[in-house]
Amino acid sequence: MLKLKLVSYFSHLKSGLSTLKIVFSRTKTEYFLVLIRKIWYYEKVLIIYSQREELFMKKIYSSLLLILGALCLFTLVHPDRVAAKTYVIGTDVTYPPFEFANDNNKYVGIDIDLMKTIAKREGFQVEIKALGFNAAVQALESGQIDGVIAGMGITPERRKTFDFSDPYYKTGYVMAVAKNSSISSYKDLKGKRVAIKTGTAAANYAQSIQKKYGFKTVTFDDSDNMYNDVISGNSVACFDDGPVLQYAVKTGTKLKLATKPADGGYYGFAVMKGQNQDLLQKFNHGLKQLKADGTYQQIVNKYVGSASINKQKANKAAAHKESTILGLLKQNHGAFLTGLEKTIYLTLVGIFFATIFGIIFGLLGVVPSKFCQGLSSTVIYIFRGLPLLVLALFIYNGVPALTGIKIPAFIAGIITLTLNEGAYTAAFVKGGIESVDVGQMEAARSLGLPYGKAMKRVILPQAIKIMVPSFINQFIITLKDTSILSIIGILELTQTGKIIIARNLQGFRVWAIIGIIYLLVITILTLISKYIEKKLAR
């Protein structure tokens, strides 16, 4: 009898491992569905087996759960099997006129057009990801992307880490102040606060003169928040690249230039040192051809010519007139809906895997095995203790830097939610089972029920009633936590808001709209939670 069970067990295990071969040859959607079917199949197998041969099946139960968890994570991080040569290029979220989102939320600008035109002529594909400047540089260093084109100044310090293309645009660093400001030189900054953008050459320049002129600095991840900090009066000035600040002032941003460009330099396309040299050569060759036939100048004029500047200025003026909440909703309802859709999708997929992860490690925390209980407690302690932002950056940038394996932003986000939210789920699954009176299990065992059947028939029905409110509450928390994933470039609701604000500078109203959307969704989930609680209480 035991031999037959062993044969049956290993045949099922072999079937599970063969799933790896199946999913590797299918699309994302197909292998996701295959994985779901296999997970539910094994759950049924575990329930049947856990009712027999208690001492033998405890070990099998624990080992199979661990293998199943590893299978879920391994399948998640499996890269797409796409043979086409496509380079992933990182860029800034907003840095006009070099990269910014137009009225249709499509990224355009000098950098974007240059890269796409060169790719078309040189015969390669590009996937452009708007990550933010600092995040893009980190992603390049970790191997997540192949290059960065984001108004990136060529400096001696950066040359130690990156290989740069031939220069494609001249720049310099300037200081801007609010329109009504009396500050006109660096000397006026003493004892005052100055805004800079994280990781930029302009920020490095500001920090290099900081002690000399005695000012303090505050850093921002994007230009628009930096500009708004000066416009609102929190900072007295900001430092940025000359072409970008000149464009911002000309198109209606409420700032004025206070200094002439200093430490002139050039922008270049960057790849990691010693890597992607073919891409770099193609970019240089394409850039040379564009300059020779006049296409380069056409691209530049398209964004910094008087016609383009007047159009952008008119757009900002129109956006200012439509600055009511209803007006902003009318203009950007498509973008808000797309962002909300992505947020809900992230939440559903994240909570699905977090629930599986949490149930597995929650159950391991209550089985009569010190090793399993210790493993459960350790996993819960680690992933519940790590800040979600740190975990997201570690998975998206840290793991690829260590292993050399690229992890797509969406997959990195799902793994982050699975580990963090799954740890909290495991804690309340474990707590829910332990909250059932110990005498219940003892009574069931005294009646001759095996451990597995006693758990299924007596303990779990009572524990589930205790856990359901926590499950729904965790769903709400997961929904809110998806906003943090914008740091790795996922275009969910929060990231959508940043892009809209970059175009119309209506920060207060846009964030109010996003806040209302979150509250509406959370209110619906809360009502569902109360309804289910009432049903279970009957």
DRENKEFI-406234 format. One record per residue (C-alpha): x, y, z; residue in three letters. Coordinates in steps of 0.02 Angstrom, whole numbers, plus 50000, padded with zeros to 5 digits. Layout:
// residues N
XYZALA...
***
This chain:
// residues 538
500005000050000MET501405012150047LEU502315008049885LYS500765012449783LEU500615029049873LYS502445032949841LEU502245028949656VAL500675039749648SER501515054049740TYR503055054249629PHE502005053049471SER501065068649523HIS502705077249568LEU503405072749396LYS501835080049316SER502085096049416GLY503895097949364LEU503425094749183SER502345110449196THR503975120249186LEU504255113449010LYS502475117748961ILE502475135649024VAL504175139648948PHE503465136948773SER501875147248796ARG501385165348809THR501215174448976LYS499325172048982THR499405153548936GLU500735148649062TYR499865159049196PHE498255148949168LEU499235132549165VAL500015137149332LEU498335141249411ILE497595124449356ARG499095115049425LYS499025124349592ILE497195119749621TRP497515101849564TYR498905099649692TYR497825107249827GLU496565093249800LYS497975080349799VAL498635087149966LEU496925086450047ILE496705068149997ILE498455062850046TYR498495072250210SER497095061250277GLN498135045450269ARG499725038750343GLU499975053550460GLU501825051350501LEU502315048150319PHE501215061650243MET501795075350362LYS503495074950278LYS502755073350103ILE501515087350139TYR502875099350196SER504075095250054SER502725096649920LEU502165113549987LEU503965119949979LEU504175113349801ILE502515121349751LEU503045138149822GLY504705137149731ALA503785132449570LEU502675147949584CYS504145159749608LEU505225151349477PHE503825152349349THR503545170649390LEU505345175749358VAL505505165649200HIS505925177749060PRO504905178548901ASP505605167748763ARG505655181248631VAL506965179048498ALA506785196148416ALA508215208348449LYS507395222248548THR508395234348654TYR507585241248812VAL507985259648833ILE507645269148993GLY507155287448996THR506505300749115ASP504685302449164VAL504645320749112THR506075331349048TYR505395342448908PRO505875345548771PRO506875329248775PHE505525317448843GLU503755320948901PHE501995314148880ALA500895322548750ASN499005325248759ASP498735306748720ASN499935301248859ASN501185295248728LYS503015299148757TYR503785311248634VAL505265323148632GLY506995325448556ILE507725310048642ASP506235298948598ILE506185304248415ASP508065302548396LEU508095285048466MET506595278948366LYS507225286548203THR508965279348224ILE508245262248270ALA507165262348113LYS508615266948000ARG509875255248080GLU508705240348082GLY508405236648267PHE506915237648384GLN506785248148542VAL505625247448691GLU505675264048782ILE505285263848968LYS504935279949064ALA505685275749233LEU506305292549296GLY508125297849277PHE508825290549438ASN507835274349421ALA508385272549239ALA510225274149286VAL510015261149424GLN509105249549303ALA510535251349179LEU511835247349313GLU510855231749365SER510665225649186GLY508775227849179GLN508895239349028ILE510145240948886ASP510385259748879GLY509825276748943VAL509355291948840ILE508685305248958ALA509625321448932GLY511105312949018MET512625324249031GLY514305316748984ILE515465319149134THR517155311649184PRO516355303049335GLU515025294749228ARG516295289249099ARG517055277949232LYS515445267749235THR514625270649066PHE515115271348883ASP514355286448796PHE513875289548616SER514465304548517ASP513715320548592PRO512015325048522TYR511545341148615TYR512495355248701LYS511995359748879THR512485369749033GLY511835372049210TYR510715386649257VAL509785392649411MET507955397549407ALA506915406649537VAL505075411349557ALA504465425649446LYS504275437649593ASN505945432949674SER507305445849709SER508695432849700ILE509865436449555SER511515427549597SER512255413149696TYR512745425249835LYS510905428149875ASP510675409649918LEU511585410150085LYS510595401050220GLY509175397050101LYS508475380850029ARG508805375749848VAL507925361749752ALA508905349349646ILE508485333449549LYS509195316849608THR510685310149511GLY510815324149383THR512395333349330ALA511525349749375ALA511275343049552ALA513115338449562ASN513565356049505TYR512435363849639ALA513205352849774GLN514965357649715SER514615376049753ILE513515373049905GLN514835376150038LYS515515391449948LYS513835400349946TYR513105392650105GLY511425385950046PHE510505369750088LYS509815357449961THR508265346549948VAL508135332949815THR506695327649703PHE506485312949584ASP505725323049442ASP505845340749370SER504015345549395ASP504015342849582ASN505655352449590MET504915367149493TYR503325367049597ASN504355367549757ASP505095384049698VAL503435391049632ILE502575387149798SER503975395749895GLY504635380649989ASN506315382849901SER507025399249836VAL507875392149680ALA508215376449580CYS509635370249469PHE509345361149305ASP510055359449131ASP509955375349028GLY508935368648880PRO507625361148996VAL507395376349107LEU507395388148957GLN506025377548877TYR505015377149039ALA505085396149059VAL504655399348876LYS503155387648882THR502355396049032GLY503105388649191THR503065402149325LYS504945403449343LEU506315414849277LYS508145411649241LEU509325419949365ALA511025414949295THR511875411349130LYS512335393149086PRO513865387049181ALA515055372449151ASP514455368948974GLY514395350748922GLY513475338648808TYR512125325448815TYR512485307648761GLY511655290648748PHE512375278948881ALA512655260148896VAL513595250549030MET515475250949007LYS516035237048892GLY514255231248854GLN513065233648707ASN514435240448596GLN513465235648439ASP512015246348498LEU513195260848534LEU513995259548362GLN512295259048277LYS511735274448374PHE513315283948326ASN513155279048144HIS511315283648140GLY511615300348228LEU512965304748102LYS511775301047958GLN510365311248037LEU511495326248056LYS512135324447878ALA510425324047794ASP509595337147905GLY508415325447997THR509255329148164TYR508915347748148GLN507115344248097GLN506865334148256ILE507615347848364VAL506595361548279ASN505025351048302LYS505175353448491TYR506175369448520VAL505635379548368GLY504505394648395SER502975385448326ALA503195371048449SER503495382548597ILE501965393048556ASN500915377148543LYS501515370848712GLN501195387848789LYS499425387848718ALA499135370248783ASN499685375348958LYS498555390548952ALA497085379748896ALA497465367049032ALA497485381049160HIS495755386749103LYS495125368849119GLU495845367649294SER494245362149381THR494125344149437ILE492755340849308LEU493815348949172GLY495325338249217LEU494245322549219LEU493565326949048LYS495315329548977GLN496135314449057ASN494755301749090HIS495565289048972GLY497235290249062ALA496415288749234PHE495415273349180LEU496975265149107THR497945268549267GLY496515261849374LEU496395246349265GLU498255242949287LYS498115245849475THR496665233549493ILE497545220749383TYR499125222149489LEU498075220349646THR497125204949585LEU498665195649524VAL499685201149676GLY498365196049803ILE498105179349714PHE499925174249733PHE500065182549904ALA498585171949963THR499405155849900ILE501065161049979PHE500195166050141GLY499165150050156ILE500705139150125ILE501785147650256PHE500325150350374GLY499955131550374LEU501795127650394LEU501745138150552GLY500465126750636VAL500995109250581VAL501805099050720PRO503585101450656SER504875113350733LYS505765115250566PHE504165120450474CYS503645132050614GLN505365139950616GLY505365142150427LEU503645150150433SER504135162250572SER505755167150482THR504895170650316VAL503535180850400ILE504815190650501TYR505925194850352ILE504635199950223PHE503475208550345ARG504935218450414GLY505625224750247LEU504885241150183PRO503925238150021LEU504935251449928LEU506585243449977VAL505955226249929LEU505355232449758ALA507035240649718LEU507985225449781PHE507015213549669ILE506995224849516TYR508785231549527ASN509725221449658GLY509325203649604VAL509725206549419PRO511365214849468ALA511825199249567LEU511185185749448THR511255194249277GLY509435189049244ILE508245202749190LYS506595203849283ILE505205213649194PRO504475227849298ALA502745219749308PHE503455202949366ILE504575211849492ALA503035220949557GLY502045204849575ILE503485196249666ILE503615211349782THR501755210749824LEU501795191749841THR503195191949969LEU502645207250068ASN500765204750069GLU500995185850078GLY501975187750240ALA500535197350319TYR499295184550251THR500335170350325ALA500315179050494ALA498425180250504PHE498165162750430VAL499295155950566LYS498435166850697GLY496695161950637GLY497065143350655ILE497915145650825GLU496425155850887SER495315140350876VAL495265131951046ASP496585118351062VAL495265107051137GLY494405106250967GLN495875097050890MET496095085951042GLU494265081151038ALA494325077250852ALA495905066550873ARG495135057351021SER493685052450906LEU494935044050789GLY495075057550657LEU496825058950579PRO497725075650590TYR497325080850410GLY495495076750422LYS495315085050592ALA496125100850521MET494985100650368LYS493335096050452ARG493485104350623VAL494825117850635ILE494845126250463LEU492955129850452PRO493065139450616GLN494715147850571ALA494085153650400ILE492695163650481LYS494005172550585ILE495145175450435MET493915182150304VAL493885200350367PRO495795200150371SER495855193450193PHE494775207750128ILE495745220450231ASN497355213650154GLN496585215849981PHE496295234350022ILE498075236250086ILE498755228049928THR497755240049820LEU498555254849908LYS500285247149906ASP500285246049716THR500605264849713SER502375261649777ILE502745251149622LEU502795267149517SER504615268249578ILE505085254049460ILE504155261449312GLY502475252549319ILE501165264049243LEU499815262149374GLU498665275749443LEU499995285349540THR501245285449397GLN499835291049281THR499515305649397GLY501345310949390LYS501295311049199ILE499695321449195ILE500405333949320ILE501985335449215ALA500895341249070ARG499685353149157ASN500525357249325LEU498855354949416GLN499585344749559GLY498285348449693PHE496775344149586ARG497555328949501VAL498065321149667TRP496335325249736ALA495545315549590ILE496705300749618ILE496345301049804GLY494475300749770ILE494675286049649ILE495615276049781TYR494305280349914LEU492875274949800LEU493685258049764VAL494125255349947ILE492355260050001THR491645246849884ILE492835233749954LEU492395238750132THR490535236650097LEU490875219550022ILE491875214950178SER490455219850294LYS489195210250188TYR490255194350196ILE490505196350384GLU488615197250409LYS488365181750302LYS489655172050402LEU488935177950568ALA487255169650531ARG
***
